[in-house]
Amino acid sequence: MKIIKNIIKIALLILVILIIVGVVAVTLYANKAVKWGIETAGTSALKVPVGLGKANLSILGGSLGLQNLTIENPADYKNRQFLSLKNASFKVKTSSLLSDIIEIPEIKIADVNVVVEQKGLSNNIKEILNNISSGEKQPAETEKAKAEGGKKLHINNLEITGVVVKVKLLPVPGKADTIPLPLPPIRMKDLGNDGTMTTGKLVSKIIVAISQGIAESGAGILPDDILNPLKDSLKGLEQLSGKLLDAGKGLGGELKDTGKGATEKVKDLGDSLKGIIKPKEE
């Protein structure tokens, strides 16, 4: 009897070790998958390089943290980066990882720095918005492309705080060439309720919402040669994708858009991550 008890204890210990090893392996893989997916989908949507310093996914805890995300400028701008953010945290409904739509109750993005740089009659934010617009104009995807495009996202609440914008103007003797422009918090609700929200579209929507905030907060502060091209680009996006700009209206208030074993289950969750953020051509 004692031998049997010892065998059971050893078997349970081995099972616990396997589960721990499985969770660690899945987490390591998932962090790399999240980083790769965000960088690839963001770059595809914005047509400029998107980088991510670190991703921390806790499958069992239902959370995802992102650190040091950067969006570079189009070519020929003095500043390398258009946008950088220090931290973003996601709450994820773990049970939805195995479904077609990933349920995300909350996203919080904090400490965002944006540099708007003027170049001749254009500026970097206008060029990036035009890149988003050109992506929206692409022909409808085939059923095969839809099937391979990765899982969709549904976000209940998204909050962006601590956005600081620096607008760099063309140098004029005797005048300041940089204007600081803090933005009020941006809040969006019920994103992806139509089942079409991808990682790339989410990145684009956030950029558009921040751009709309710049256009509204910069009224009477920024020169017309910055504001007018920005407003024109935003109007073009509004015509293309209706609800895309709902999140940017009324800044300052709330903005609306808006029977397996443990080891097998962990493995299934890890496998499902392959499709969570798989980028697609949009």
Number of C-alpha atoms within 10 A of each C-alpha: 6 7 8 9 10 11 12 12 12 12 12 12 12 12 14 14 12 14 19 14 13 19 20 13 14 21 20 15 16 24 20 14 20 23 19 18 23 23 21 20 25 23 19 20 27 26 20 18 17 22 19 20 11 16 23 18 24 19 21 14 11 15 18 18 18 22 16 16 21 21 21 21 24 20 10 9 15 10 15 14 20 21 20 21 20 16 16 20 18 19 19 23 17 18 13 15 22 17 13 15 20 22 20 22 16 18 21 16 20 16 15 22 19 23 22 25 23 20 15 9 9 15 22 23 25 23 18 23 23 20 19 25 22 16 17 16 12 10 8 10 13 9 9 8 13 15 11 14 19 21 26 23 25 22 23 17 18 23 18 21 15 16 22 18 21 16 21 19 21 15 11 8 7 6 9 11 13 16 16 15 17 17 21 18 18 26 23 22 20 16 24 20 16 10 14 15 19 24 25 25 23 20 17 21 21 20 18 25 24 23 23 22 23 26 20 18 17 20 11 10 13 18 11 13 14 23 19 15 17 23 18 14 21 23 13 13 22 16 12 14 12 10 16 22 22 18 26 27 17 14 19 13 11 15 20 20 17 20 5 8 8 14 16 13 14 21 15 15 20 22 16 17 22 16 19 25 24 22 24 20 14 21
